[in-house]
Amino acid sequence: MARTRRIKAEGEAFYHVTSRITGKQFLLKDPAVKKLMLDALERSARFSGVRVGGFCIMDDHFHLLFQVPSIDPENLSETELLDRIEILSGKVRADRLHDKWADLRLAGDTHSIEEEQQRWRRRMYDISEFMKTFKEEFRRAYQKKYEYSGRLWGDR
């Protein structure tokens, strides 16, 4: 059975989202894990352009209250886009993209630059993309730190 699509409001909207750990395991119990989650939340929110209003991290699930502004990501300059990529993925990745786009510009391939920038921009100011980014960022950090394998998040 297909997963139910997330309900999205038109324009600026406020959301309450909850998500649980698979199998209702208490993987979020340790304060160090909660810190990993908060770091992933902050970076994901800054990248995505959402405003976190509140959160509650329980031992086996979390609650988030946040606002998705009605902003067109097309209005972001390339510099702002690279700054946000650096927040999410680090300076090395942002610098590599900057250099790659400069090389593509020299080669006259602006179409490839626009396509790649569009892929990044589509991940901004959208509830579904924000949640996906946040949960993936936390999962990566958790799996790396605790050598965890397998699914981390339960079904919606």
Backbone hydrogen bonds, N-H to C=O, Kabsch-Sander energy under -0.5 kcal/mol:
donor,donor_aa,acceptor,acceptor_aa,energy
13,A,68,V,-2.0
15,Y,66,F,-3.1
17,V,64,L,-2.5
19,S,62,F,-1.7
21,I,60,D,-3.0
22,T,152,L,-2.3
24,K,21,I,-1.8
25,Q,22,T,-1.3
27,L,25,Q,-1.2
28,L,59,D,-2.6
29,K,26,F,-0.9
33,V,30,D,-0.7
34,K,30,D,-1.9
35,K,31,P,-2.0
36,L,32,A,-1.8
37,M,33,V,-2.3
38,L,34,K,-2.5
39,D,35,K,-2.4
40,A,36,L,-2.3
41,L,37,M,-2.6
42,E,38,L,-2.7
43,R,39,D,-2.4
44,S,40,A,-2.4
45,A,41,L,-2.6
46,R,42,E,-2.5
47,F,43,R,-2.4
48,S,44,S,-2.8
49,G,45,A,-2.2
50,V,45,A,-0.9
51,R,67,Q,-2.6
52,V,50,V,-0.6
53,G,65,L,-2.9
54,G,65,L,-1.8
56,C,63,H,-2.2
58,M,56,C,-0.7
58,M,61,H,-2.7
62,F,19,S,-2.2
63,H,56,C,-2.4
64,L,17,V,-2.8
65,L,54,G,-3.0
66,F,15,Y,-2.2
67,Q,51,R,-2.6
68,V,13,A,-3.1
71,I,69,P,-1.5
75,N,72,D,-2.1
76,L,73,P,-1.6
81,L,77,S,-2.4
82,L,78,E,-2.6
83,D,79,T,-2.3
84,R,80,E,-2.2
85,I,81,L,-2.3
86,E,82,L,-2.3
87,I,83,D,-1.7
88,L,84,R,-2.0
89,S,85,I,-3.7
90,G,86,E,-1.7
94,A,90,G,-2.0
95,D,91,K,-3.0
96,R,92,V,-2.3
97,L,93,R,-2.3
98,H,94,A,-2.5
99,D,95,D,-2.5
100,K,96,R,-2.7
101,W,97,L,-2.9
102,A,98,H,-2.1
103,D,99,D,-2.4
104,L,100,K,-2.5
105,R,101,W,-2.2
106,L,102,A,-2.1
107,A,103,D,-1.7
108,G,105,R,-1.3
109,D,104,L,-2.9
110,T,108,G,-1.0
113,I,109,D,-1.0
114,E,110,T,-2.6
115,E,111,H,-2.3
116,E,112,S,-2.2
117,Q,113,I,-2.6
118,Q,114,E,-2.2
119,R,115,E,-1.9
120,W,116,E,-1.5
121,R,117,Q,-2.7
122,R,118,Q,-2.4
123,R,120,W,-1.3
124,M,121,R,-2.0
125,Y,48,S,-3.0
130,F,126,D,-2.5
131,M,127,I,-2.6
132,K,128,S,-2.3
133,T,129,E,-2.6
134,F,130,F,-3.0
135,K,131,M,-2.7
136,E,132,K,-2.3
137,E,133,T,-2.7
138,F,134,F,-2.4
139,R,135,K,-2.4
140,R,136,E,-2.7
141,A,137,E,-2.0
142,Y,138,F,-3.0
143,Q,139,R,-3.0
144,K,140,R,-2.2
145,K,141,A,-2.5
146,Y,142,Y,-2.8
147,E,143,Q,-0.9
148,Y,143,Q,-0.6
154,G,20,R,-3.1
